[in-house]
Amino acid sequence: MTNLALTHLRHSGAIRPLDDHFARLITASDPQADESLALAAALVSYRAGEGHTCIQLHQEGGRRFPAGTSESALLPDPIKWQQHLRNSSAVACSEERPLPYRPLILDPSGRLYLQRYWVYEQRLASAILRRHQQPPPAPDPGWLQAALTRLFGPPPSDTIDWQRIAAASALLHRFTLITGGPGTGKTTTVIKILALLLEQADPQPLRIAMAAPTGKAAVRLQESIRQQKAALAVTPALRERLPEQVVTLHRLLGIQREGGPPRYHPNHPLPFDAIVIDEASMIDLALISTLFAALPDATRVILLGDRDQLASVEAGAVLAELSSLDGGLSPEQRSVLSEVSGCDLAAVPLHADSLGDAIITLQQSHRFAAEQGIGQLASAVNRGDSRAALALLHAADHPEIALLEPATSAARYAAACYRPLLEPIRQQADLPPSAHLAQLERFRCLCALRDGPSGVSGINQAIEQHLRHSGLIPPHPTPWYPGRPVIILRNHYPLGLFNGDTGITLPSAENPNQLKVWFQRPNGDLLALSPTRLPAHQTAFAISVHKSQGSEFYQTLLLLPHHDNPILTRELIYTALTRSIAQLRISAPENLLKQWIKRHIQRNSGLREAIQRG
């Protein structure tokens, strides 16, 4: 069989060699294979690389791929395409019982999956539903009402305290998702939830674990818990029992090497009564499915995250899919929450999907005041309102946000912002590594792209060049120098370093001519390593927006290219600008920035339907 369309796509570079190879393997396994199977296999592999867990034949069929180019192929009619695939020995129909093992799975809605992603999706949906359908013993309403008042204060009379509602809801379910933008109090809420759970279980012990996708996110959650637990209105004994340690998800699951099997799995489950997972938007389908498979059904799971942020790098958009089920409360839940919270919930819409009861959206930002520019800009970007966003960036009454003038060198601006980090190092000031690491988190340049003049690699080189001219780093190019920030690109389990961890290069205290790279571990300890021992890494004056997730900086510069790229979306821009606490500068062409704010990307998935189907 000659796959002319596939050959055309391969030669034009529209698909990756991986996609072409997969399509060839699939067609070789089916003696009756035709071009429609080859195209389906190549396309489902290609879309997985873009983050989709499946393709929807009714959307793809009858269209040209890739769209808008002369080097495209016409995909089959969706109805005929689906029928061809149903007759292929390489494809299993999801309704078949028992389900045969096939490399591709086709569901009744016309979604075509790589087999592993269909399994991940079904396994996750089943695990969430089992947990939700077996609620824990209901807490005493009088005790819960009093405890909420002690931890959150009296209920407001003129608004809904959604933090309070989220805490009450978490006591009523084994699965809870709390979503909200930056500063809406997700961490504050979950600390109080843990206090409630410990108080409810007393005097019995409660085994609690906390984790995040990256080491940086784990450090942030741990620091926040340590800062806030002292102010909780609980007994000293209970405060002592509140956990502080936060680990990465890989360490929690006992994954010792990339792609290796986890230590914990269905036959050796995690030994915890409750688990809190922060920054859940960053977690891909495969990893979160592995996590739920390793949890007993009785374990409470609390997910925290911002539904509007970028989805995971790998396939899936689990947090966004689950958050979309939040459409109000069931009548029973609204009645119970009204009683125990003291809030008037009459205006909250009713719905029949009971899982929505366990999904709470926090709505008031405590980081950004209503009049602060960053918060208003984030809201405008989320709405896709490019006109309002540009007006805010040009407004004189919002000096904390602005566009850099077109003639301004973004790299020179970034280099000037790094002077407070590098000047003390150049002068050999007697500061501990922790102080330098803290200063490193004050400013960061964020890029949308990895490569090219406006990508991470090009901008890091340009910043280093300006720093050399300013005398802040050695004048002669060298891979290692005092003050070089680095970011880890690959997990290294023996060293305890993970993708996204950042460190700072400093002279050794024992030998000033010897350099060490310092990192802060999730437990707060410092780690110093010789540069030669580091896993894959790169300079981190500029990092990608994806790598910045789970971090926050006092000041950021978002540097966007002067040409279009499909990865430029409102989700990426929103994620970047909400990394900043106090000041934001954006370097981008206005006409393209407007276009990118309007561009909204949704990943194909069947998770929501699988949950609703039950």
N, C-alpha and C positions, 0 to 999 in steps of 0.2 A: 504494500500500500504506500502511496506517495502522498504525504500531507503537504499539499502545495501552500495552503494558508499558513501552516506552522513553519514551513521552511522560509516563507516570506518574512514572518515575524522574527524568526531567529536571525536571518541575515540583516534585517533592518535594525536589530538591537532593541526591538520593542519588548522582548522578553529576556530574562536572564538565562544563562547556560543551565542553571539549576532547574528552571521551569521546563526548558526543552528536554533535559535529561529525564525529568520525572514523566513528562508526556510520552517519551519513547518507552520507558519502562511499563507504563500502564497499557499502552497499545500493544506491546509485545506479549502481555499476559492475556489478551483477548483475541482469539483467532478471527472473530467477526468484526474487529474494530474498524471504525471508519474515521473520517476526519473530524466529525463532531466530538468523538471521545477524546481525540488528541488535543483539540482546542479547549475542551472542558478541563482536562487535566492540567494543561499549561496555564490556563487562566486561574484555576483555583489555587495553584501553587504561587502564581504571581501575586494574586490578591492577598494571600497569607503573608507575603513579604511586605505588603502595604499595611498590615494590621487587621485585615478582615478574617474572621473565622470561617467564612463561607462565601459563596457567590450566589446571587439571586438570578436564576436563569431568565425570569421575566423582565428583569432590568437590563441584563447584558445581551440577551438574544435579539437578533435582528439589527444590532447596531455595529458600528465599526470600532475596532480596538487596534491601537489606542485611538481615542476620539480626537478629532481636530488635526490629524496629520495625514500627509499623503502616503506615508508608509504604513497603512493600516490594512486589516483584514475584516471582511464582513462575517460576523458571527451568525450561526444558524438561527432560523425561526425558533422562538422560545418553546412553543408547543411541540414542534417536531423534535427539537433538541432534547427536551425532557423525555419524550417517548423513546428516542434512540438510546439514551442513557439507561432508562429502565430495562432495556433489553440487553444491556451489556453485562458480561460476566465479571467485569472489573468494578461494577457498581452494585451496592446493596441498597434496597429501599428500606427506610427506617421503620416502616410499619411491619416488615417481615418478622415472623416469630417461628423459630428462633432466628435471631439476626445473624446471617452468615458473615464471616470475616471477609471484607473486601476493602481495597485501598480507598475507595470513594463511597460516600454515603449520600443518598438523595432523600430529602424529606417530602411530605405531601405538599408543602407550600412552594416547592421548586427551589429549595436551597440545596446547594451541592457543597459537601464538606470533604476535606481530608479526614480520613477515618479518625485520627487521634483527636482532632478538634471537636468532632461530633461527640466522642466519648467524654472529653473534658466537660463539654457543655451540659450533657445529660447528667453526668455524675455530680456536677456542681448544683444544678437545678434540684436534683433529688435530695442532696444533702441539706440545702437551705430549706426546702419544704418539710422534710422530716423534722428538722429542728424547730421550725415555726409551728408545726402541727402538734408538737408535744410541749406546750407551755410549762414553765416551772410552777411550783405551788404559788398561788397568789399571795402577795404580802398582805398583812393586816392593813386595811385602808386607813385606820386611825393612826397607826405607827408611821405609815408612809407619808401621810399628810403632814404630821408633826416633823418628820425628818426632813422633808423638802423645805419646810418653812425655816428650819434651823440652818440648812445649808445654802438656801437661795434667798432667804428673807421672806417677808410677807408677799403674797401674790399681787401683782400690779392690778389696778382697777380699770385701766384704760387701754391695755394692750395684752398680747399673749406673750408670756415668757417661754420661748421655745426651748431654751436650755432646760428649764424646769420640766417641760413636757417630755423632752428627750430622756431625761433621767428617769421619770416615772415610767415611760414606755419600756426602757431597758430592764426595769425590774419585773415587767410583765411578760417578757419574751426571752427565748434562748438565742434568737438572732435579732440584732439591731444594727441599722445603718444610720449614722449621723453624718449628714453632709452640710456643707456651708462654705462660703467664701472665706478669705483670710480675715482673721480677727473676729470671727463670729462666735468663738468660744468653744470649739470642739474639744480641745484639750482640757479646758476648765471644766466642761461638763463631764467628761469621762472620769476625771479624778473624783468628782462628787459621786458618780455612779459607783465607782469602786468602793468608796467609803460606805455607800448605802448597802452594797452587797456584803461587805465585811460585817457591818452592823447587823444585817439581817441574819447572817450565818452564825454570829457569835452565840455560844462559845466554841462552835465547831470551826476548825481551820478552813480556809478557802485558798486553793492553789490558783494563783493568777499569773499569767504570762503577758508580756507586752512586746510587740515587735513592729518593725517598719521595713520597707523594701530595701533601703540603703542605710549605710552606716551614718551618713550625715543626718538623715531623717530620724534615726534612732537617737543620736546625740541630742537633737533638738527636743524631742519628746521627753527624754530623760531630764534635761535641764529644766524644762517647763514644769514637770512634775515636782522636782526638788524645790523650785521657787514657790510653787503654789500650795503645796501640802501644809506648810507651816501655818497658813492663814485659815485652814479649814476648821469649821466649828464642830470638832470631834474630840473625843477624849484623847489624852496623851498615849494611852495604850493602843487605841485604834490607829492613831497617826503612825505609830511605830510599825504597825502591820501593813500599812500601805506600801505597795511595792514601788521601787524606783528603777530597777534594772530594765533596760530595753535592749533587745538584741535584733539583729537582722533576721528576716524571714528564713534565709538560708541556714543561719546558725540554729534558729528555733527548730527547723525540720531536720537538722543534722545532715545537711548536704555537704559533703566533704570535698567534692571536686565538681567542676563544671560538667553538667550532664550526667553526673553520677546519681545513684539511687539515694533517696533520703533514708536516714536512720529510722524515722517515724513514718508509719504507713498503717493501713487498716488492720494489719495483724500485730502491729506494735504501736498503738496509738499514743498521742501526746498525753502526759499525765496532768492535765489541768482542768479546773472547774470553770474557769473563765479566761478568755483571751481577747486582748485589745490589739487591733491592727491599725496603725496610722498610715496616712498617705496612700490610701487604698486605690486611688486613681492610677498609681504607677504600677499596679500589680497586673500581670498578664493572666490570661485565662488558664494556661497550663499550671502556673505556680499557685494560683488561688484554688484551683481544683485539687492540686496535690495537698494543699493545706487542709481543706475540708475533709479529704479522704483520710487524713491522719488524726481527725478529731472524733472522739465519741459523740454520739448524738446528744448526750446530756450536757456537753460543754457549751456555755454561753459564748457567743461570738459577737463582738462589737467592732464594727468597721467604721473608721473615720476617714473623711476625704472631701475633696472639692470636686463636684461633678463637672464643673466647667473647665477644669484643667486639661492639659494634654493627656491622652490615654497612654497606656504602656507602650514601650518600644516594640515589644513582641505582640503577637496577635491577641485581640480581645479589647473590649472596653467595658469591663465588668461593672465598675462603679457607676458609669453613666447608664448602663442598661438597668441596673437595679434601682437607681435613683428615679428613673422614669416611671416606676410603679407608684411613686408618691403622688397620689391625686386627692388626698384627704384622709378621712378616718371612717371606719365602719361605725354604725350607730352605737354598738355596744362599747367600742373602744372610746368613742367620744364621750359617752356617759361616764365611764370609769375615770378617764383622765380629767374630766371636769371636776369630779368629786375630790380626787386626791390632790390635784394641783391647785384648786381654787381659782383657776382661770376660766373665763367665759369663752367657751369654744363653739358657741352657736353659729358663728360666721364661718367656721371651718367646713368645707364641703364634705358631703357623705359619699362613700363609694362602697362597693361590694367586695373589692379585692382585699382580703384580710391581711396579705403580706404587706400592703401599704401601711398598715398600722405600725409596723416595725421600722418604717423608714421616715425619719424626721429631718426636715430641712431647717437649719438655723438661719435666721434672716437679718439679724442686726449686727453690723460690724462694729467691734469695739477698737479695732486698730485704726480704721479710717473714719474720722468724724464726717457727718453728713456733708459738711462744706469742704472737706479736703479733696484736692484734685485727683489723687491716685484712686480713691474709692469711686469717685464719679466717672473717671476714665474707664476703670474696670467695668463698671455697670454699662457704660455706653458701648464698649467693645463687645460685651456679652450679648447685648441686644442687636449687634450688627449695625449700630447707628454710627456710621463713619462721619456724618456731618457733625454730630454732637461731639464725637471724639476729637476731631480736628479743631473744633471751636475751643474746647477745653485746653488743648495743647498750645493754642495761640493766646489764651486769655491772660491778661496781665495780673489778674487777682489770684492766679494759681501758679506762683513762681516755683513750686516744688515739682511741677511737671512742665516739660517743654521739648520742642524739637530743636536739635542742633541746627545751626545755620548751614546751608548746603556747602559753603566754602570752609567750614570748620572740619579739621581733620579729627575723625573719631578716635584714631589711635593716639594722637597727641593729647587729646582731652583725657583719654583713659590713663595715659602715662602720668599726667599731672595728678590724677586722682590717686595714683599709687605712691606718691611721694611720702605720705605719712606712714606707709608700711616700710618703705625702703630706706628712708633717711636714718632712722635709729639703727638699722642693721649696718648701713655703711659706716656710721659713726661708732659702731661697736658699743652701743648703749647697753648697760647692764640690766637687761629685761629678761624675764623668764620666757621660755618657748610658748607658754600659754598666752602671754600678752601679744606675741607676734601672731599667733593663730587667731586671736580675737580681732586684731587689727585687719587681718586678711579678710575677715567676714564683713568688714565695713563697706567695701566697694567691690563690685564685680562687673565686668563687661560680658554681656550675653549676646551670643550670635545664633542666628537661625540655622546656618549651614555649617558643615564641618570643614569643607575644603573651599579653595578659591580665595581671591583677595579679600572678600568680605566674610569669609568663613573663619572658623576657630584657628586653623593653622596659619592662615595669612595674617590675621589680626594679631595673633601672639607674636609673630615675627616683627610686625610693624611696631607694636608696643615696645618690644625689647630694643629695637633700633632707636626709638625716641629716648628710652631710659639710658642707653649707652651715651647718647649725645648729651644727656643731662648729668652724667657722672654718677647716676644712682646704681648702676651695675657695672661690672668691669668693661673696659672699652673694647676688648678683643672678644669676638664671639666664642663662646665655650658652652658645652652642654650644661655644666653645673656651675653655679655661682651663689653666693649668699643672697638670700631674698627670693630665689626662684620658687614660685608656687607651683605645685604639681597636683594633678588629679589622676586617680587610679582608673584604669580603663577595663580591668578584668579582675574578677574575684580571685583572691589568693587565701585559701582557707587556713593553711598552716600559720601564716603571718597575721591572720585576722584582719586583712585589708580587703575592701570590697569596692566594686565598681561605683564611682562617684565620690569616694573619700578624697578629701583634699589635705595637703600638707604644705609645710614651708621649710625651705632649705636654710640651715643655719650653721655657723662654725661650731665645731665640737668644743665643749667646755674644757676637755682634757688636752686637745690639740687644735688650736685655732686654724691650722692649715688643713685640717680634715673636716669635711662637711657631713652633716647628718640631716635627714629629712624627718620632720616631726609631724605626727598625726595625733589627733584626739580619738580615743576609742569610744564606743557607745557607752561604756561604764564611767567615762570621765577621765580615765587614766591616759597618760601620754606615752606614745611609742616613738622611739628614735631608731632610724635604720640608715645604714649606709646606702647611698644611691644605687650601688651595684646590686643590692638585694631586692629592689623594687620590682613588682610585676609590671606589666604593660602600663604606661603612663604618658602624660604629655604636660607641657607647660599650661598653667591655669590662670594667666592674667585674663584671658578670655576663655569662656566655656560655652558649650551649647545650652540652649534653653532646656532641652531634655535633661541634661546633666544637672541643671540648677534646681530641678524639682526636689522638694524636701528641704530647701535652703531658704534663708531670707537674709537680706543685706540692707544696711542703712541706706545705701545709695547704689543705683544701678544705671548702666548705660546699655540700652538695647540697640544693637547695630544690625540693621537689615540690609539686604543687597539692593542693588540698583537695577535688578532685572527680576522678572517673575519666576516663581518656582512653586509647584503644587503643594509643597509642605507649608507654605506661608498661609496661615489660617487665623481666624479669630481666637481659636483655642491656644495656639502658640503665643500669640501676642498677649492674651489675657494671662497666661501662665508666667510669661516674662515680666510683665509690669507688676504683677502681684508678688513678685519676689522682693520688691522694694518696700521698705518701711517708711522712709521719709522723703527721698528725692529720686526722681526718675528723669532721664534724658533719653530721647529716641533719635537715632540717626537713620533716616529713611526718606525716599522720595514720596511726597505727599500723594501723588496720583496713585501710586502702587499701594501705599498704606491704606487708602480708602478701599481699594479693591480687596485687600487681604482681610480687612475687618468685616467685610460683607461675606467672605468665603467661609462657609460652615461645613465641616467634614463630619460625616457619620459613618461608623464602621458597620459593616454587615454582620449580623449575629442573629441567632435564634434563641438566645438565652431567655429573653423576656417571654416569648411565646411558650417556651418549655415550662417556665414557672407557672404561667397562667393556665396552661393546659393541665398542670398538676400531675 
